[in-house]
Amino acid sequence: MIDWAYQKWILPAFESGIKRRKTFHHWRDLEASQWWPRQQIESLQVRRLRDLLTYCNAHSAWYRDRWADHGIDVDAVWSLDDLRSLPITTREMIRENADAIRSRYPGVAFVSKATGGSSGAPLRFLIERDANDRRVAAAFRGYGWAGASPGTKQSHLWGVNLNKLPWRQHLKECLYARLLYRRDMLNSFEMSESNVSDYVNRLNRYRPKVLVAYANPLFVLARAIDERGLRTHRPESIIVGSEKLYDHQRELIERAFGSPVFETYGSREFTLIAAECDRHRGLHVTSENLIVEIVDDHGNPSAPGEEGQILVTDLFNTAMPFVRYAIGDRAVAGTGDCDCGRGLPLLEKIVGRQMDVLKLPDGRHLPGAFFPHIIKDIPAIRQFQAVQTRRDVIRLQVVVGDNWNADDRDALRQRILHHIGDSSQLEIQQVDQIQLTAAGKMRVVIGYSGPQRSHPSRIAG
């Protein structure tokens, strides 16, 4: 009854009445369109794509000139396949040409955002206000598949604002999260194995319907619950986002909490890109707002079952358009339809960051998932990070427990060297902690970013 009141009266009154946002209107539309046949959704995408390209050609000097340089007539784009004729846009291009990319149409209302990204080089961009409302609505829908519709009682083990806020603004944010949206915010930056019981106690006191979390701190929490036999509140579901979720992590989290895990995939540039429904056959793409492509190293559609890099076209952000934007992540496109009945296409799985694929000196590509797969069977390793410091050097940092010994170290070295061969040197370093990114996330694998880097610039032309 309380959830219903928040969804039907309290939150709509705030969002639509006080804030004059169209979030709930767009959410209702998305709840209906998700059940459309695939062909109808694709027809909608094409209409919105043509409107976007026409707009960019008229009001974004950078896109207009770039497409002209490539001999592209946007009026000739009549299908999703035709979109492939447009060149790929990289993060570096957006950063270096931001002023020329942004819309010059007078009176466009927008909000400013920024993302640091794993590289640490910030990207500042604009989002048209209605486009921002639409992406929040998409998050409402995607989280709703896991039972986390707006207004449900939730705990968020998430990154927090590290800047010291004036007390009025801090109070405002607390009231907005806790009282209005019923979210108890747990600081993932401060969690460690020594204080996990404090986090468990807080979950037990608040008793959320849904737990929302970064993958890696949640895995640390779940492992402590499992190993120490801690008694914890069992939420109806768990939503994991912002970091790559590996199969062994999902298995342990579900065992520790006794709750199903729902994976989501998103970014600061686009908010929720895809999310799992209760059938867990992959992640449904937010296709009413976005066009998501999975392409190989040459910009062609990846073969079925093969991973590729993700390109995203935002169909609504006219303030600063993103057209065929290489977001820096890799995925495998889904095949077929989900038996849930939704017409939204699937991503079979999110593989990880583009830079999480290590290119070895002998020409082989070592996927980032290799290291979690090897290390998950060594219980003494609590955390790790593999960094390719040079093309021929891999440094593996490990945080270990008291049961770590020389046999573990030698076995780990031999297992890794067996796969990577003798073309690379392997350094294993024992450390006290793994450094997080500026956003508080854990990057478990970091590829070489030196002058030989070929992704995604090699296919950007």
Salt bridges, closest charged atoms under 4 A:
ASP3 OD1 - ARG182 NH1 2.71
ASP3 OD2 - LYS209 NZ 3.58
GLU15 OE1 - ARG21 NE 2.70
ASP29 OD2 - HIS25 NE2 3.46
ASP65 OD1 - ARG64 NE 3.91
ASP81 OD1 - ARG84 NH2 2.85
ASP99 OD1 - ARG104 NH2 2.80
ASP130 OD1 - HIS26 NE2 2.85
ASP130 OD2 - ARG134 NE 2.93
ASP184 OD1 - ARG178 NH1 3.15
ASP184 OD1 - ARG202 NH2 2.85
GLU193 OE2 - ARG223 NH2 2.82
GLU193 OE2 - ARG382 NE 3.15
ASP226 OD2 - ARG255 NH2 3.19
GLU227 OE1 - ARG382 NH2 2.80
GLU263 OE1 - ARG250 NH2 3.77
GLU269 OE2 - ARG91 NH2 3.15
GLU276 OE1 - ARG250 NH2 3.15
GLU276 OE2 - HIS280 ND1 3.38
ASP278 OD1 - ARG279 NE 3.31
GLU288 OE2 - ARG141 NH1 2.72
GLU293 OE1 - ARG324 NH2 2.88
ASP297 OD1 - HIS455 ND1 3.71
ASP297 OD2 - ARG458 NH2 3.53
GLU307 OE2 - ARG330 NE 2.59
ASP314 OD2 - ARG135 NH2 2.59
ASP329 OD1 - ARG353 NH1 3.02
ASP337 OD1 - ARG38 NH2 2.85
ASP339 OD1 - ARG279 NH1 3.25
ASP356 OD1 - ARG443 NH2 2.98
ASP362 OD2 - ARG364 NE 2.96
ASP377 OD1 - LYS376 NZ 3.33
ASP377 OD2 - ARG415 NH2 3.90
ASP392 OD1 - ARG390 NE 3.09
